[in-house]
Structure formats: structure tokens, C-alpha cells
């Protein structure tokens, strides 16, 4: 039986004595749900902030209004601030954030349905990555959750190039 991403990330976090915090928007808590399905995940998973509305992103995660006005909620700049904010708010060594357009509406030519930005904040740098997913709303959310966990694994295994 194949090991899931949520099962893979735990031993990597334990080995580095890091704790993980999440800032989820378009995934609505799906990544946190998956992590808490793993027994013993409280050893390394601090929790998450599901900040769907911009007001929640600002109040709970410290995203700047100027960032949202200039770049939008679905942007590299916003996910960096979200990841940094949740990392600080929950006292974690690693913060991962997700913000995107799951559909079926809400897209534009510049930011189509399926566009998702991911942020990662750690002591040694910050990253923002853009992905485009296909399918309906649930498919986009599931693919985004999978990618977020893989992003954490890639960071912990030293497979992310220099920070932004």
C-alpha cells in the first residue's frame, strides 16, 4: 500500500524537529483535515487558519491591505505573507499557505479557474509557487491539497531551489 503525503511529511518534520502551520484559503481546511487523519500528528502539526475572506487574511495572518489591493488574494505576494503570518501566529518552524480559484466561477483571463498559489515560509527563506489544476471545484481543492503537502516534503528533503 502506498504511503500518503500526509503520512510522509510527519517523519520528515520530526527528523528536523520542526512544527508545521497552515494558512488555507481555497482548500478550506482540507490539508489540515488530511494531516489530522494521521495518528500522532499533534507532535508536529500546530494547526491551521482557514482564511477565506480577505478580511480574515488581514486580521488573522497579517496580510497587508496594500498587498491585496495591488496583487490580489491569489498571488505570490499574498501567499508569502500568509505563510509568514501563520508561521508566526502559531509558533511553527514551517508555514505553508494556499490561495487560489477553485471555480466554477471567479476566474478571469489573468487568473483563470484552477490557478492556485502556494507559499512556504521557514527560517532559511520564503518561496511562492504557482500551479494550474484541471477539473471541477473539488478536484482543484484535492490537487491543491496534495501539492501543498508535496511542497512541504520537497522543502524538508532539500529539493526547493533558492528562496524568492
ChimeraX attribute file (.defattr): number of C-alpha atoms within 10 A of each C-alpha:
attribute: neighborCount
match mode: 1-to-1
recipient: residues
	/A:1	3
	/A:2	5
	/A:3	7
	/A:4	12
	/A:5	19
	/A:6	23
	/A:7	17
	/A:8	14
	/A:9	22
	/A:10	22
	/A:11	13
	/A:12	17
	/A:13	21
	/A:14	13
	/A:15	9
	/A:16	10
	/A:17	11
	/A:18	17
	/A:19	22
	/A:20	26
	/A:21	28
	/A:22	30
	/A:23	35
	/A:24	29
	/A:25	27
	/A:26	25
	/A:27	28
	/A:28	18
	/A:29	20
	/A:30	18
	/A:31	23
	/A:32	23
	/A:33	14
	/A:34	16
	/A:35	21
	/A:36	15
	/A:37	11
	/A:38	13
	/A:39	9
	/A:40	11
	/A:41	19
	/A:42	14
	/A:43	14
	/A:44	21
	/A:45	21
	/A:46	20
	/A:47	20
	/A:48	22
	/A:49	23
	/A:50	22
	/A:51	24
	/A:52	17
	/A:53	11
	/A:54	16
	/A:55	13
	/A:56	15
	/A:57	27
	/A:58	18
	/A:59	11
	/A:60	17
	/A:61	22
	/A:62	19
	/A:63	24
	/A:64	16
	/A:65	15
	/A:66	9
	/A:67	16
	/A:68	17
	/A:69	9
	/A:70	11
	/A:71	13
	/A:72	15
	/A:73	23
	/A:74	21
	/A:75	24
	/A:76	22
	/A:77	20
	/A:78	28
	/A:79	32
	/A:80	25
	/A:81	25
	/A:82	35
	/A:83	31
	/A:84	28
	/A:85	26
	/A:86	29
	/A:87	28
	/A:88	17
	/A:89	16
	/A:90	19
	/A:91	14
	/A:92	22
	/A:93	20
	/A:94	28
	/A:95	30
	/A:96	30
	/A:97	31
	/A:98	34
	/A:99	27
	/A:100	29
	/A:101	26
	/A:102	26
	/A:103	18
	/A:104	13
	/A:105	10
	/A:106	11
	/A:107	15
	/A:108	9
	/A:109	6
	/A:110	7
	/A:111	16
	/A:112	18
	/A:113	23
	/A:114	24
	/A:115	22
	/A:116	29
	/A:117	26
	/A:118	28
	/A:119	28
	/A:120	28
	/A:121	27
	/A:122	19
	/A:123	11
	/A:124	9
	/A:125	10
	/A:126	20
	/A:127	22
	/A:128	22
	/A:129	17
	/A:130	15
	/A:131	13
	/A:132	16
	/A:133	19
	/A:134	12
	/A:135	14
	/A:136	13
	/A:137	18
	/A:138	13
	/A:139	14
	/A:140	24
	/A:141	27
	/A:142	16
	/A:143	18
	/A:144	28
	/A:145	25
	/A:146	17
	/A:147	18
	/A:148	25
	/A:149	21
	/A:150	16
	/A:151	22
	/A:152	24
	/A:153	20
	/A:154	14
	/A:155	16
	/A:156	17
	/A:157	12
	/A:158	9
	/A:159	11
	/A:160	13
	/A:161	9
	/A:162	9
	/A:163	12
	/A:164	10
